[in-house]
Amino acid sequence: MKSPQALTFIVALVFSVAIYILASSGLFELTSISVAVVAFVCAFVAPLVGKAKAGTQEDDTSITTLYVGNLPYRANEAAVRELFSEYGQVQSVRLMKDKHTGKRRGFGFVEISAADADNAVSSLNDSEFQQRTLKVREAKERPEQGPE
């Protein structure tokens, strides 16, 4: 999909070409007022059109990250994806590993469509998966780390 900036540029370009064609056809003369109108539309109206388009796209594809705790250490990304895909469209699965040993740490994160997140949480929290009781909730924002 096009970015809001690209859409803004396209709208401004189309409007400018239309004004040029009308001016060169002799239907009206370019005066300081018509130039001001063109500048106003390009500077203020076109970005609003871009934002309106971008807003609807984000709503259609918004993603929620879920924390999944108490995972069995033998569980892999494919098994967790399969479990969550029963409740919605899964975008990604990340199971955390110990950076020194490479072994799984028993928790991870699932990105799922926002519309399906509540259903997945209510259905899978405190449910059994490979003989472990899962803890599923919406993930918290990670606090920003300062320079160390």
C-alpha positions in Angstrom: 0.0 0.0 0.0 1.1 3.5 -0.6 2.4 5.6 2.4 0.4 8.7 3.5 3.3 10.9 2.2 3.2 9.3 -1.2 -0.6 9.7 -1.3 -0.3 13.3 -0.3 2.3 13.9 -3.1 0.0 12.2 -5.7 -3.0 14.3 -4.7 -1.0 17.5 -4.8 0.5 16.5 -8.2 -2.9 15.7 -9.7 -4.4 18.9 -8.4 -1.4 20.9 -9.8 -1.7 19.3 -13.2 -5.4 20.0 -13.3 -4.8 23.7 -12.5 -2.1 23.9 -15.1 -4.4 22.4 -17.8 -7.3 24.7 -16.9 -5.0 27.8 -16.9 -3.4 26.9 -20.2 -6.8 26.3 -21.8 -7.7 29.9 -21.2 -10.7 29.2 -19.0 -9.2 31.3 -16.3 -6.1 33.3 -15.6 -3.6 32.5 -12.9 -3.7 35.3 -10.4 -2.3 35.6 -7.0 -5.6 34.5 -5.5 -5.7 31.2 -7.6 -2.1 30.6 -6.7 -2.9 31.0 -3.1 -5.8 28.6 -3.4 -3.5 26.0 -5.0 -0.9 26.5 -2.3 -3.6 26.1 0.4 -4.9 22.9 -1.1 -1.5 21.4 -1.6 -0.3 22.4 1.9 -3.4 21.6 4.0 -6.1 19.6 2.3 -3.9 17.0 0.6 -2.2 15.9 3.9 -5.7 15.5 5.5 -6.7 13.2 2.6 -3.6 11.2 3.2 -4.2 10.9 6.9 -7.8 9.8 6.4 -6.7 7.1 4.1 -3.9 5.9 6.4 -6.3 5.8 9.4 -8.7 3.4 7.7 -5.8 1.1 6.6 -4.4 0.9 10.2 -7.8 0.0 11.6 -8.2 -2.8 9.1 -4.8 -4.3 9.9 -4.2 -3.5 13.6 -2.1 -6.1 15.5 -2.1 -6.9 19.2 0.9 -8.5 20.9 0.0 -11.2 23.4 2.3 -12.5 26.2 2.2 -16.3 26.5 3.7 -17.6 29.7 4.3 -21.0 31.3 5.0 -22.6 27.9 6.5 -26.0 27.9 10.2 -25.9 27.1 9.7 -28.4 24.2 7.0 -26.2 22.5 8.1 -24.7 19.2 6.9 -21.7 17.1 4.9 -23.9 14.8 2.9 -25.5 17.6 2.2 -22.2 19.3 1.2 -20.7 15.9 -1.2 -23.6 15.3 -2.8 -23.2 18.7 -3.4 -19.5 18.4 -4.5 -19.7 14.7 -7.7 -21.4 15.9 -8.7 -18.1 17.4 -7.5 -15.6 14.8 -5.0 -14.5 12.2 -1.5 -14.9 13.7 1.1 -12.5 12.3 4.2 -13.9 14.2 5.3 -16.0 17.1 8.5 -15.3 19.1 9.6 -17.8 21.8 12.3 -16.4 24.0 15.6 -18.2 24.4 18.4 -17.9 26.9 21.2 -16.0 25.1 23.9 -18.1 26.6 22.5 -21.6 26.4 20.0 -21.2 23.5 17.4 -23.1 25.5 13.8 -21.8 25.5 12.8 -19.8 28.6 9.1 -20.9 28.8 7.5 -17.7 27.5 7.0 -15.9 24.3 4.9 -13.4 22.3 2.2 -13.9 19.7 1.2 -11.1 17.3 -2.5 -11.6 16.4 -5.1 -9.4 14.7 -6.6 -7.0 17.3 -10.1 -8.1 16.6 -9.3 -11.7 17.6 -7.0 -10.9 20.6 -9.7 -10.8 23.3 -11.2 -14.1 22.2 -7.7 -15.7 22.2 -6.9 -14.4 25.6 -10.2 -15.5 27.2 -10.1 -18.9 25.5 -6.4 -19.7 26.1 -5.6 -18.2 29.4 -5.5 -20.9 32.1 -5.9 -23.6 29.4 -3.7 -26.6 29.2 -1.2 -26.9 26.4 1.3 -29.9 26.3 0.6 -30.6 30.0 1.2 -27.0 31.1 -1.3 -24.3 32.1 -0.8 -21.3 29.9 -0.9 -17.7 31.1 -2.0 -15.5 28.2 -2.6 -11.7 28.4 -2.0 -8.6 26.4 1.7 -7.8 26.4 2.9 -4.7 28.2 5.0 -2.1 26.5 8.7 -2.7 27.1 10.2 0.2 29.2 12.8 2.1 27.3 16.3 1.4 28.3 18.6 4.3 28.9 22.2 4.4 27.8 24.3 2.1 29.9 
